[in-house]
Amino acid sequence: MNKLELLLDQHLVGSLLSKKLDLALSVHGINLTEFILMYHLGLVPEVGLNRISLAHKVALTASGVTRVLQPMEKTGLIVKTVHPRDARQSFVVLSASGQELLSNAITTVKHTVDSIFALFNQEEIKTLQLLLNKLKV
């Protein structure tokens, strides 16, 4: 296998994992991208994050994040707040219903991830994580 085939296989595996997680999360009415955004917002519940910070978490542009956040705001999962010193900047926080949905979705994701990684022993998981971390740029 050459490096190009490895890259294509990695892309395929990533897409298959995303589809599997999207399907699992559909019972909560969200997709994987929305879950990842909510997860990161859940890590800083009182403070929230701006669009640029969120964009870095999901490898989207700031405008791409805005497109994902707009329906989430309309359905009440998130709340936008204006920066106290710079009205041009806004922060996004999870609403109470967003926090509840995230809590339930985390359980679903953990079960799905457990079934995916049941194929590997702990040493293989550790090696896989080390190798994937080397690819992050």
Contact map, one row per residue, 1 for C-alpha under 8 A:
11101100000000000000000000000000000000000000000000000000000000000000000000000000000000000000000000000000000000000000000000000000000000000
11111100000000000000000000000000000000000000000000000000000000000000000000000000000000000000000000000000000000000000000000000000000000000
11111110000000000000000000000000000000000000000000000000000000000000000000000000000000000000000000000000000000000000000000000000000000000
01111111000000000000000000000000000000000000000000000000000000000000000000000000000000000000000000000000000000000000000000000000000000000
11111111100000000000000000000000000000000000000000000000000000000000000000000000000000000000000000000000000000000000000000000000000000000
11111111110000000000000000000000000000000000000000000000000000000000000000000000000000000000000000000000000000000000000000000000000000000
00111111111000000000000000000000000000000000000000000000000000000000000000000000000000000000000000000000000000000000000000000000000000000
00011111111100000000000000000000000000000000000000000000000000000000000000000000000000000000000000000000000000000000000000000000000000000
00001111111110000000000000000000000000000000000000000000000000000000000000000000000000000000000000000000000000000000000000000000000000000
00000111111111000000000000000000000000000000000000000000000000000000000000000000000000000000000000000000000000000000000000000000000000000
00000011111111100000000000000000000000000000000000000000000000000000000000000000000000000000000000000000000000000000000000000000000000000
00000001111111110000000000000000000000000000000000000000000000000000000000000000000000000000000000000000000000000000000000000000000000000
00000000111111111000000000000000000000000000000000000000000000000000000000000000000000000000000000000000000000000000000000000000000000000
00000000011111111100000000000000000000000000000000000000000000000000000000000000000000000000000000000000000000000000000000000000000000000
00000000001111111110000000000000000000000000000000000000000000000000000000000000000000000000000000000000000000000000000000000000000000000
00000000000111111111000000000000000000000000000000000000000000000000000000000000000000000000000000000000000000000000000000000000000000000
00000000000011111111100000000000000000000000000000000000000000000000000000000000000000000000000000000000000000000000000000000000000000000
00000000000001111111110000000001000000000000000000000000000000000000000000000000000000000000000000000000000000000000000000000000000000000
00000000000000111111111000000000000000000000000000000000000000000000000000000000000000000000000000000000000000000000000000000000000000000
00000000000000011111111100000000000000000000000000000000000000000000000000000000000000000000000000000000000000000000000000000000000000000
00000000000000001111111110000011000000000000000000000000000000000000000000000000000000000000000000000000000010010000000000000000000000000
00000000000000000111111111000111000000000000000000000000000000000000000000000000000000000000000000000000000000000000000000000000000000000
00000000000000000011111111100010000000000000000000000000000000000000000000000000000000000000000000000000000000000000000000000000000000000
00000000000000000001111111100000000000000000000000000000000000000000000000000000000000000000000000000000000110010000000000000000000000000
00000000000000000000111111111111000000000000000000000000000000000000000000000000000000000000000000000000100110000000000000000000000000000
00000000000000000000011111111110000000000000000000000000000000000000000000000000000000000000000000000000000000000000000000000000000000000
00000000000000000000001111111100000000000000000000000000000000000000000000000000000000000000000000000000000000000000000000000000000000000
00000000000000000000000011111100000000000000000000000000000000000000000000000000000000000000000000001001100000000000000000000000000000000
00000000000000000000000011111110000000000000000000000000000000000000000000000000000000000000000000000000000000000000000000000000000000000
00000000000000000000010011111111011000000000000000000000000000000000000000000000000000000000000000000000000000000000000000000000000000000
00000000000000000000111011001111111000000000000000000000000000000000000000000000000000000000000000000000000000000000000000000000000000000
00000000000000000100110010000111111100000000000000000000000000000000000000000000000000000000000000000000000000000000000000000000000000000
00000000000000000000000000000011111110000000000000000000010000000000000000000000000000000000000000000000000000000000000000000000000000000
00000000000000000000000000000111111111000000000000000000000000000001100000000000000000000000000000000000000000000000000000000000000000000
00000000000000000000000000000111111111100000000000000000000000000000000000000000000000000000000000000100100000000000000000000000000000000
00000000000000000000000000000001111111110000000000000000110000000000000000000000000000000000000000000000000000000000000000000000000000000
00000000000000000000000000000000111111111000000000000100110000000000000000000000000000000000000000000000000000000000000000000000000000000
00000000000000000000000000000000011111111100000000000000000000000000000000000000000000000000010001000100000000000000000000000000000000000
00000000000000000000000000000000001111111110000000000000000000000000000000000000000000000000000000000100000000000000000000000000000000000
00000000000000000000000000000000000111111111000000000100100000000000000000000000000000000000000000000000000000000000000000000000000000000
00000000000000000000000000000000000011111111100110000000000000000000000000000000000000000001110000000000000000000000000000000000000000000
00000000000000000000000000000000000001111111100000000000000000000000000000000000000000000000110000100100000000000000000000000000000000000
00000000000000000000000000000000000000111111100000000000000000000000000000000000000000000000000000000000000000000000000000000000000000000
00000000000000000000000000000000000000011111111110000000000000000000000000000000000000000000000000000000000000000000000000000000000000000
00000000000000000000000000000000000000001111111100000000000000000000000000000000000000000000110000000000000000000000000000000000000000000
00000000000000000000000000000000000000000001111100000000000000000000000000000000000000000000100000000000000000000000000000000000000000000
00000000000000000000000000000000000000000001111110000000000000000000000000000000000000000010100000000000000000000000000000000000000000000
00000000000000000000000000000000000000001001111111000000000000000000000000000000000000000011110000000000000000000000000000000000000000000
00000000000000000000000000000000000000001001001111101100000000000000000000000000000000000011100000000000000000000000000000000000000000000
00000000000000000000000000000000000000000000000111111100000000000000000000000000000000001111000000000000000000000000000000000000000000000
00000000000000000000000000000000000000000000000011111110000001001100000000000000000000000111000000000000000000000000000000000000000000000
00000000000000000000000000000000000000000000000001111111000011000000000000000000000000000000000000000000000000000000000000000000000000000
00000000000000000000000000000000000000000000000011111111100000000000000000000000000000000000000000000000000000000000000000000000000000000
00000000000000000000000000000000000010010000000011111111110001001000000000000000000000000000000000000000000000000000000000000000000000000
00000000000000000000000000000000000000000000000000111111111111011000000000000000000000000000000000000000000000000000000000000000000000000
00000000000000000000000000000000000000000000000000011111111110000000000000000000000000000000000000000000000000000000000000000000000000000
00000000000000000000000000000000000110010000000000001111111100000000000000000000000000000000000000000000000000000000000000000000000000000
00000000000000000000000000000000100110000000000000000111111100000000000000000000000000000000000000000000000000000000000000000000000000000
00000000000000000000000000000000000000000000000000000011111110000000000000000000000000000000000000000000000000000000000000000000000000000
00000000000000000000000000000000000000000000000000000011111111111000000000000000000000000000000000000000000000000000000000000000000000000
00000000000000000000000000000000000000000000000000010011001111111000000000000000000000000000000000000000000000000000000000000000000000000
00000000000000000000000000000000000000000000000000110110000111111100000000000000000000000000000000000000000000000000000000000000000000000
00000000000000000000000000000000000000000000000000000000000111111110000000000000000000000000000000000000000000000000000000000000000000000
00000000000000000000000000000000000000000000000000000010000111111111000000000000000000000000000000000000000000000000000000000000000000000
00000000000000000000000000000000000000000000000000100110000111111111100000000000000000000000000000000000000000000000000000000000000000000
00000000000000000000000000000000000000000000000000100000000001111111110000000000000000000000000000000000000000000000000000000000000000000
00000000000000000000000000000000000000000000000000000000000000111111111000000000000000000000000000000000000000000000000000000000000000000
00000000000000000000000000000000010000000000000000000000000000011111111100000000000000000000000000000000000000000000000000000000000000000
00000000000000000000000000000000010000000000000000000000000000001111111110000100000000000000000000000000000000000000000000000000000000000
00000000000000000000000000000000000000000000000000000000000000000111111111000000000000000000000000000000000000000000000000000000000000000
00000000000000000000000000000000000000000000000000000000000000000011111111100000000000000000000000000000000000000000000000000000000000000
00000000000000000000000000000000000000000000000000000000000000000001111111111100000000000000000000000000000000000000000000000000000000000
00000000000000000000000000000000000000000000000000000000000000000000111111111111000000000000000000000000000000000000000000000000000000000
00000000000000000000000000000000000000000000000000000000000000000000011111111000000000000000000000000000000000000000000000000000000000000
00000000000000000000000000000000000000000000000000000000000000000000001111111000000000000000000000000000000000000000000000000000000000000
00000000000000000000000000000000000000000000000000000000000000000000000111111110000000000000001011000000000000000000000000000000000000000
00000000000000000000000000000000000000000000000000000000000000000000000111111110000000000000011111100000000000000000000000000000000000000
00000000000000000000000000000000000000000000000000000000000000000000100110011111000000000001111001000000000000000000000000000000000000000
00000000000000000000000000000000000000000000000000000000000000000000000010011111100000000001111000000000000000000000000000000000000000000
00000000000000000000000000000000000000000000000000000000000000000000000010000111110000000111100000000000000000000000000000000000000000000
00000000000000000000000000000000000000000000000000000000000000000000000000000011111000000111100000000000000000000000000000000000000000000
00000000000000000000000000000000000000000000000000000000000000000000000000000001111101111110000000000000000000000000000000000000000000000
00000000000000000000000000000000000000000000000000000000000000000000000000000000111111111110000000000000000000000000000000000000000000000
00000000000000000000000000000000000000000000000000000000000000000000000000000000011111100000000000000000000000000000000000000000000000000
00000000000000000000000000000000000000000000000000000000000000000000000000000000001111100000000000000000000000000000000000000000000000000
00000000000000000000000000000000000000000000000000000000000000000000000000000000011111111000000000000000000000000000000000000000000000000
00000000000000000000000000000000000000000000000000000000000000000000000000000000011111111100000000000000000000000000000000000000000000000
00000000000000000000000000000000000000000000000000000000000000000000000000000000011001111100000000000000000000000000000000000000000000000
00000000000000000000000000000000000000000000000001000000000000000000000000000000011001111110000000000000000000000000000000000000000000000
00000000000000000000000000000000000000000000000001100000000000000000000000000001111000111111000000000000000000000000000000000000000000000
00000000000000000000000000000000000000000000001111100000000000000000000000000001111000001111100000000000000000000000000000000000000000000
00000000000000000000000000000000000000001000000111100000000000000000000000000111100000000111110000000000000000000000000000000000000000000
00000000000000000000000000000000000000001100111110000000000000000000000000000111100000000011111000000000000000000000000000000000000000000
00000000000000000000000000000000000001001100100100000000000000000000000000001110000000000001111111100000000000000000000000000000000000000
00000000000000000000000000000000000000000000000000000000000000000000000000011110000000000000111111100000000000000000000000000000000000000
00000000000000000000000000000000000000000000000000000000000000000000000000001000000000000000011111110000000000000000000000000000000000000
00000000000000000000000000000000000000000000000000000000000000000000000000011000000000000000011111111000000000000000000000000000000000000
00000000000000000000000000000000000001000000000000000000000000000000000000011100000000000000011111111100000000000000000000000000000000000
00000000000000000000000000000000000000000100000000000000000000000000000000001000000000000000011111111110000000000000000000000000000000000
00000000000000000000000000000000000000000000000000000000000000000000000000000000000000000000000111111111000000000000000000000000000000000
00000000000000000000000000010000000000000000000000000000000000000000000000000000000000000000000011111111100000000000000000000000000000000
00000000000000000000000000000000001001100100000000000000000000000000000000000000000000000000000001111111110000000000000000000000000000000
00000000000000000000000000000000000000000000000000000000000000000000000000000000000000000000000000111111111000000000000000000000000000000
00000000000000000000000000010000000000000000000000000000000000000000000000000000000000000000000000011111111100000000000000000000000000000
00000000000000000000000010010000001000000000000000000000000000000000000000000000000000000000000000001111111110000000000000000000000000000
00000000000000000000000000000000000000000000000000000000000000000000000000000000000000000000000000000111111111000000000000000000000000000
00000000000000000000000000000000000000000000000000000000000000000000000000000000000000000000000000000011111111100000000000000000000000000
00000000000000000000000110000000000000000000000000000000000000000000000000000000000000000000000000000001111111110000000000000000000000000
00000000000000000000100110000000000000000000000000000000000000000000000000000000000000000000000000000000111111111000000000000000000000000
00000000000000000000000000000000000000000000000000000000000000000000000000000000000000000000000000000000011111111100000000000000000000000
00000000000000000000000000000000000000000000000000000000000000000000000000000000000000000000000000000000001111111110000000000000000000000
00000000000000000000100100000000000000000000000000000000000000000000000000000000000000000000000000000000000111111111000000000000000000000
00000000000000000000000000000000000000000000000000000000000000000000000000000000000000000000000000000000000011111111100000000000000000000
00000000000000000000000000000000000000000000000000000000000000000000000000000000000000000000000000000000000001111111110000000000000000000
00000000000000000000000000000000000000000000000000000000000000000000000000000000000000000000000000000000000000111111111000000000000000000
00000000000000000000000000000000000000000000000000000000000000000000000000000000000000000000000000000000000000011111111000000000000000000
00000000000000000000000000000000000000000000000000000000000000000000000000000000000000000000000000000000000000001111111100001000000000000
00000000000000000000000000000000000000000000000000000000000000000000000000000000000000000000000000000000000000000111111110000000000000000
00000000000000000000000000000000000000000000000000000000000000000000000000000000000000000000000000000000000000000011111110000000000000000
00000000000000000000000000000000000000000000000000000000000000000000000000000000000000000000000000000000000000000000111111111000000000000
00000000000000000000000000000000000000000000000000000000000000000000000000000000000000000000000000000000000000000000011111111000000000000
00000000000000000000000000000000000000000000000000000000000000000000000000000000000000000000000000000000000000000000000111111100000000000
00000000000000000000000000000000000000000000000000000000000000000000000000000000000000000000000000000000000000000000000111111110000000000
00000000000000000000000000000000000000000000000000000000000000000000000000000000000000000000000000000000000000000000000111111111000000000
00000000000000000000000000000000000000000000000000000000000000000000000000000000000000000000000000000000000000000000100111111111100000000
00000000000000000000000000000000000000000000000000000000000000000000000000000000000000000000000000000000000000000000000001111111110000000
00000000000000000000000000000000000000000000000000000000000000000000000000000000000000000000000000000000000000000000000000111111111000000
00000000000000000000000000000000000000000000000000000000000000000000000000000000000000000000000000000000000000000000000000011111111100000
00000000000000000000000000000000000000000000000000000000000000000000000000000000000000000000000000000000000000000000000000001111111110000
00000000000000000000000000000000000000000000000000000000000000000000000000000000000000000000000000000000000000000000000000000111111111000
00000000000000000000000000000000000000000000000000000000000000000000000000000000000000000000000000000000000000000000000000000011111111100
00000000000000000000000000000000000000000000000000000000000000000000000000000000000000000000000000000000000000000000000000000001111111110
00000000000000000000000000000000000000000000000000000000000000000000000000000000000000000000000000000000000000000000000000000000111111110
00000000000000000000000000000000000000000000000000000000000000000000000000000000000000000000000000000000000000000000000000000000011111111
00000000000000000000000000000000000000000000000000000000000000000000000000000000000000000000000000000000000000000000000000000000001111111
00000000000000000000000000000000000000000000000000000000000000000000000000000000000000000000000000000000000000000000000000000000000111111
00000000000000000000000000000000000000000000000000000000000000000000000000000000000000000000000000000000000000000000000000000000000001111
